[in-house]
Amino acid sequence: MKTKKIINHGDNAVDEMLEGIALAHADLIRVSAASPRAIVAQHGPRTGKVGLVIGGGSGHEPTFVGFVGKGLADACAVGNVFASPPPDPILACVKEVSRGAGVLFMYGNYAGDVMNFDMAAEMAEMENIEVRTVLTTDDVASAPKNEIENRRGVAGNFFVFKAAGAAADELMSLDEVERVARHANSRTFTMGVALNPCSLPQTQRWNFDLPEGEMEVGMGIHGEPGVKREEVKPADEIVDEIMDQIFAEIPARQGDSVAVLVNGMGATPLMELYIMNRRVQARIGDAGLVTSGTWVGNYCTSLEMAGASVTLIHLDDELQRLIDRPCQCAMFRVG
């Protein structure tokens, strides 16, 4: 049996979505004339500023396209659902945002994205545009501590992109923006659970099987297997399982500050996310840490997957300043 979606045709869903986003937020973003899959900030790129280009597959909205705007990403290359953008729209983004200070690529650690963004970087360098790359690797469930470089980038993109975008907006050098991005990524930790799968617009079939009454702990945002399956637990027990894993990663001391993202995967009601946040905040307080900023909602989704993730970024003075710096994009505003 096919799943139900409000679409016209699966093959046109991404392009029609981008057209709708551009129409809704024309004051903030525009579509590049060079590629319909390259979205550019209206007020981002400027002389002497490092250009921040993000991107990845669609289906995770508002990640990635929703994070383009003033004080955040300057441009975003958009792929098909759960698929990397090809090099051409990435290169179109580079040309749109290059203002003489270099360009930083930021995206999740997935093989297809690495291959295509690397190709685009080589093409840009042939045109004398310097490009650096920082991969996000915040998913603690996707690889052990001694293999951090193999971890996936998931909802923690939100904080890492925010810090790097603020650094670029402060007109830091390419070296410094890259340093900030790596620093933020190294202090950002995410773990999630899935309760039900999602279905792609082209197939309208569930993309994995999850038995009745079970949840997948550590599920990836494309349906990648997690670390285990178990019976669905009460909200507090789910949060405790997530927080235990995150606290095992954070070298925080009493009195340190963290910022929090309780993220919905697409089909989880806000009621449930706020119930989770209640327990997240209790656990942070019990650990002697201080919450300095909380976001609750759909920030990195997997189409209509039911489930949620929790992200903590371990703040220092610099990261606190950058997370607090005003920005405005299609999906949220700070300041």
C-alpha positions as CSV (number, residue, x, y, z in Angstrom):
1,M,0.0,0.0,0.0
2,K,1.3,3.4,-0.9
3,T,1.8,6.2,1.6
4,K,-0.1,9.4,1.3
5,K,1.6,12.6,0.3
6,I,0.5,16.1,-0.9
7,I,2.6,16.1,-4.0
8,N,2.1,16.4,-7.8
9,H,4.7,13.9,-9.0
10,G,7.5,12.4,-7.0
11,D,10.1,13.4,-9.6
12,N,9.1,17.0,-9.4
13,A,8.8,17.3,-5.6
14,V,12.2,18.8,-4.9
15,D,12.1,21.5,-7.6
16,E,8.5,22.5,-6.7
17,M,9.5,22.7,-3.1
18,L,12.4,25.0,-3.9
19,E,10.1,27.2,-6.0
20,G,7.7,27.5,-3.1
21,I,10.4,28.3,-0.6
22,A,11.9,31.0,-2.8
23,L,8.4,32.6,-3.2
24,A,7.7,32.5,0.5
25,H,11.0,34.0,1.5
26,A,12.0,36.2,-1.4
27,D,13.3,38.8,1.1
28,L,15.9,36.4,2.4
29,I,16.8,34.0,-0.5
30,R,16.9,33.7,-4.2
31,V,17.5,31.0,-6.8
32,S,20.8,31.3,-8.6
33,A,20.4,32.0,-12.3
34,A,23.2,29.4,-12.9
35,S,21.3,26.5,-11.3
36,P,17.8,25.9,-9.9
37,R,19.4,23.8,-7.2
38,A,21.6,26.6,-5.9
39,I,19.9,28.8,-3.2
40,V,21.6,32.1,-2.3
41,A,21.2,34.5,0.6
42,Q,19.9,38.0,-0.5
43,H,22.0,39.7,2.2
44,G,24.8,37.3,2.9
45,P,27.7,37.5,0.4
46,R,29.7,40.7,0.5
47,T,33.3,41.9,-0.2
48,G,35.9,40.6,2.2
49,K,33.6,38.0,3.7
50,V,34.2,34.3,3.7
51,G,31.5,32.6,1.7
52,L,29.8,29.8,3.6
53,V,28.3,27.1,1.4
54,I,26.3,24.2,2.9
55,G,24.3,21.5,1.2
56,G,23.1,18.0,0.9
57,G,20.1,15.9,0.0
58,S,16.6,17.2,0.4
59,G,14.0,15.6,2.6
60,H,15.6,17.0,5.8
61,E,14.0,20.5,5.7
62,P,14.6,23.0,7.1
63,T,18.1,21.5,6.9
64,F,19.8,22.6,4.6
65,V,18.0,25.1,2.5
66,G,16.3,26.7,5.5
67,F,19.6,27.8,7.0
68,V,20.5,30.2,4.2
69,G,20.3,33.9,5.2
70,K,22.0,36.8,6.8
71,G,24.5,35.7,9.5
72,L,24.2,32.1,8.5
73,A,24.9,30.2,5.3
74,D,25.5,32.3,2.2
75,A,24.3,29.6,-0.2
76,C,23.0,26.0,-0.3
77,A,23.3,23.3,-2.9
78,V,20.3,21.0,-3.0
79,G,20.3,17.4,-4.0
80,N,17.5,15.0,-4.7
81,V,15.8,13.3,-1.7
82,F,18.5,11.8,0.5
83,A,21.0,12.2,-2.3
84,S,24.0,14.6,-2.6
85,P,23.8,17.6,-4.9
86,P,26.0,17.1,-8.1
87,P,29.1,19.3,-8.5
88,D,27.4,21.9,-10.8
89,P,25.0,23.5,-8.3
90,I,27.7,23.4,-5.7
91,L,30.1,25.3,-8.1
92,A,27.2,27.7,-8.8
93,C,27.0,28.4,-5.1
94,V,30.7,29.1,-4.9
95,K,30.6,31.6,-7.7
96,E,27.7,33.4,-6.2
97,V,29.3,33.8,-2.7
98,S,33.0,34.2,-3.6
99,R,34.1,37.8,-2.7
100,G,37.8,37.4,-2.4
101,A,38.1,35.9,1.1
102,G,37.7,32.3,0.2
103,V,34.8,29.8,0.6
104,L,34.1,27.2,3.3
105,F,32.1,24.1,2.5
106,M,30.2,22.5,5.3
107,Y,28.0,19.4,5.1
108,G,27.4,16.1,6.8
109,N,29.9,13.3,6.6
110,Y,28.4,11.1,3.9
111,A,30.4,9.5,1.0
112,G,28.3,10.9,-1.8
113,D,28.5,14.5,-0.5
114,V,32.2,14.2,0.1
115,M,32.8,13.0,-3.5
116,N,30.7,15.7,-5.1
117,F,31.8,18.6,-2.9
118,D,35.4,17.6,-3.4
119,M,34.9,17.7,-7.2
120,A,33.3,21.1,-7.0
121,A,36.2,22.3,-4.8
122,E,38.7,21.2,-7.5
123,M,36.6,23.0,-10.2
124,A,36.5,26.2,-8.1
125,E,40.3,26.1,-7.5
126,M,40.8,25.9,-11.3
127,E,39.1,29.3,-11.3
128,N,41.4,30.5,-8.5
129,I,38.8,30.4,-5.8
130,E,40.2,29.0,-2.5
131,V,37.9,26.4,-0.9
132,R,38.1,24.7,2.5
133,T,35.9,21.9,3.8
134,V,34.6,21.0,7.3
135,L,32.5,17.9,7.7
136,T,29.9,17.7,10.6
137,T,30.2,14.5,12.7
138,D,27.9,15.0,15.6
139,D,26.0,11.6,15.6
140,V,27.4,9.8,18.6
141,A,25.6,6.6,17.7
142,S,27.1,6.2,14.3
143,A,30.7,5.3,15.3
144,P,32.7,4.9,18.5
145,K,34.8,7.6,20.1
146,N,38.0,6.3,18.6
147,E,36.5,6.6,15.1
148,I,35.0,10.0,15.4
149,E,36.0,10.8,11.8
150,N,33.5,8.2,10.6
151,R,30.5,9.7,12.4
152,R,27.6,11.1,10.5
153,G,26.4,14.7,10.6
154,V,22.8,15.0,11.7
155,A,20.8,17.7,13.6
156,G,24.0,19.1,15.2
157,N,24.5,20.9,11.9
158,F,22.2,23.5,13.3
159,F,24.8,24.7,15.9
160,V,27.9,24.1,13.8
161,F,26.4,26.1,10.9
162,K,25.3,28.8,13.2
163,A,28.7,29.3,14.8
164,A,30.5,29.3,11.4
165,G,28.0,31.6,9.9
166,A,28.4,34.1,12.7
167,A,32.2,33.9,12.4
168,A,32.0,34.7,8.7
169,D,29.5,37.5,9.4
170,E,32.1,39.0,11.8
171,L,34.5,39.0,8.8
172,M,36.9,36.5,10.3
173,S,39.5,35.1,7.9
174,L,39.1,31.8,6.2
175,D,41.5,30.2,8.6
176,E,39.5,31.5,11.6
177,V,36.1,30.5,10.1
178,E,37.4,27.0,9.5
179,R,38.8,26.9,13.0
180,V,35.5,27.9,14.5
181,A,33.6,25.4,12.4
182,R,35.9,22.5,13.5
183,H,35.8,23.7,17.1
184,A,32.0,23.9,17.2
185,N,31.8,20.4,15.5
186,S,34.1,18.9,18.1
187,R,31.9,20.1,20.9
188,T,28.5,19.1,19.4
189,F,26.8,15.8,20.2
190,T,23.6,14.3,18.9
191,M,21.6,11.1,19.4
192,G,18.1,10.1,18.3
193,V,15.5,7.4,18.1
194,A,13.0,6.5,15.4
195,L,9.5,5.2,16.1
196,N,8.2,4.9,12.5
197,P,9.9,5.0,9.1
198,C,9.5,7.5,6.3
199,S,8.7,7.1,2.6
200,L,10.3,8.7,-0.4
201,P,8.2,10.8,-2.8
202,Q,9.2,8.7,-5.8
203,T,8.2,5.4,-4.2
204,Q,5.7,6.3,-1.6
205,R,6.8,3.1,0.2
206,W,8.3,2.8,3.7
207,N,12.1,2.9,3.4
208,F,12.7,0.4,6.2
209,D,10.7,-1.9,8.5
210,L,10.2,-1.2,12.2
211,P,7.9,-3.7,14.0
212,E,4.9,-2.6,15.9
213,G,5.8,-1.5,19.4
214,E,9.5,-1.1,18.7
215,M,11.9,1.8,18.3
216,E,15.3,2.1,16.7
217,V,17.9,3.7,18.9
218,G,20.5,5.7,17.1
219,M,18.7,5.7,13.7
220,G,20.3,7.8,11.0
221,I,18.4,10.5,9.1
222,H,18.3,8.5,5.9
223,G,17.1,5.3,7.6
224,E,20.5,4.0,8.4
225,P,20.4,1.3,11.2
226,G,20.9,2.5,14.7
227,V,22.7,0.7,17.5
228,K,19.8,-1.4,18.7
229,R,16.0,-2.0,18.6
230,E,13.9,-2.2,21.7
231,E,10.4,-1.7,23.0
232,V,9.1,1.8,23.0
233,K,9.7,3.3,26.4
234,P,8.1,6.2,28.3
235,A,9.5,9.6,27.3
236,D,11.7,10.0,30.3
237,E,13.4,6.7,29.8
238,I,14.0,7.5,26.1
239,V,15.6,10.8,27.1
240,D,17.7,9.2,29.8
241,E,19.1,6.7,27.3
242,I,20.0,9.5,24.9
243,M,21.4,11.8,27.6
244,D,23.6,9.0,29.1
245,Q,25.2,8.6,25.7
246,I,25.7,12.3,25.2
247,F,27.1,12.9,28.7
248,A,29.6,10.1,28.1
249,E,31.0,12.2,25.3
250,I,31.0,15.8,26.8
251,P,34.1,16.7,28.9
252,A,32.0,19.2,30.8
253,R,32.5,20.4,34.4
254,Q,30.0,21.7,36.9
255,G,28.9,25.2,35.9
256,D,29.7,24.8,32.2
257,S,27.1,26.0,29.7
258,V,25.4,24.0,26.9
259,A,22.9,24.9,24.3
260,V,20.1,22.4,23.5
261,L,18.2,21.3,20.4
262,V,15.3,18.9,20.8
263,N,14.7,18.0,17.2
264,G,11.7,16.4,15.6
265,M,12.2,14.0,12.7
266,G,9.2,15.2,10.8
267,A,6.1,13.5,12.2
268,T,6.6,13.9,16.0
269,P,4.1,16.4,17.6
270,L,5.5,19.4,19.4
271,M,3.7,18.1,22.5
272,E,6.0,15.1,22.6
273,L,9.1,17.2,21.9
274,Y,8.4,19.5,24.8
275,I,7.8,16.5,27.1
276,M,11.2,15.3,26.1
277,N,12.7,18.8,26.7
278,R,11.3,18.8,30.2
279,R,13.5,15.7,31.0
280,V,16.5,17.0,29.0
281,Q,16.6,20.1,31.1
282,A,16.2,18.1,34.3
283,R,19.2,15.9,33.4
284,I,21.3,19.0,32.5
285,G,20.5,20.5,35.9
286,D,21.3,17.3,37.7
287,A,24.7,17.2,35.9
288,G,25.5,20.6,37.3
289,L,25.5,22.2,33.8
290,V,23.7,25.4,32.8
291,T,21.4,25.7,29.8
292,S,22.1,28.7,27.7
293,G,19.7,28.5,24.8
294,T,17.1,26.0,23.9
295,W,15.5,25.2,20.5
296,V,12.6,22.7,20.2
297,G,11.0,21.8,16.9
298,N,11.7,20.3,13.4
299,Y,15.2,21.5,12.4
300,C,16.6,18.4,10.8
301,T,13.9,16.0,9.6
302,S,13.7,12.8,7.6
303,L,10.5,13.5,5.6
304,E,7.7,12.1,7.7
305,M,9.7,9.8,10.0
306,A,8.4,9.7,13.6
307,G,11.1,10.1,16.2
308,A,13.3,12.7,17.7
309,S,16.9,13.6,18.5
310,V,18.7,15.6,21.2
311,T,21.7,17.7,20.5
312,L,24.0,19.4,23.0
313,I,26.8,21.8,22.2
314,H,29.3,22.4,24.9
315,L,29.8,26.1,25.0
316,D,32.8,28.3,25.7
317,D,32.8,32.1,25.6
318,E,33.5,32.2,21.9
319,L,30.9,29.7,20.9
320,Q,28.4,31.4,23.2
321,R,29.0,34.7,21.5
322,L,28.6,33.2,18.0
323,I,25.5,31.2,18.8
324,D,23.9,34.4,20.3
325,R,24.9,36.6,17.3
326,P,21.9,37.8,15.4
327,C,20.9,36.0,12.2
328,Q,17.8,35.6,10.0
329,C,17.0,32.8,7.7
330,A,13.8,31.2,6.3
331,M,13.2,28.9,9.3
332,F,14.4,30.8,12.4
333,R,15.8,34.1,13.7
334,V,18.3,34.9,16.5
335,G,18.3,38.4,18.0
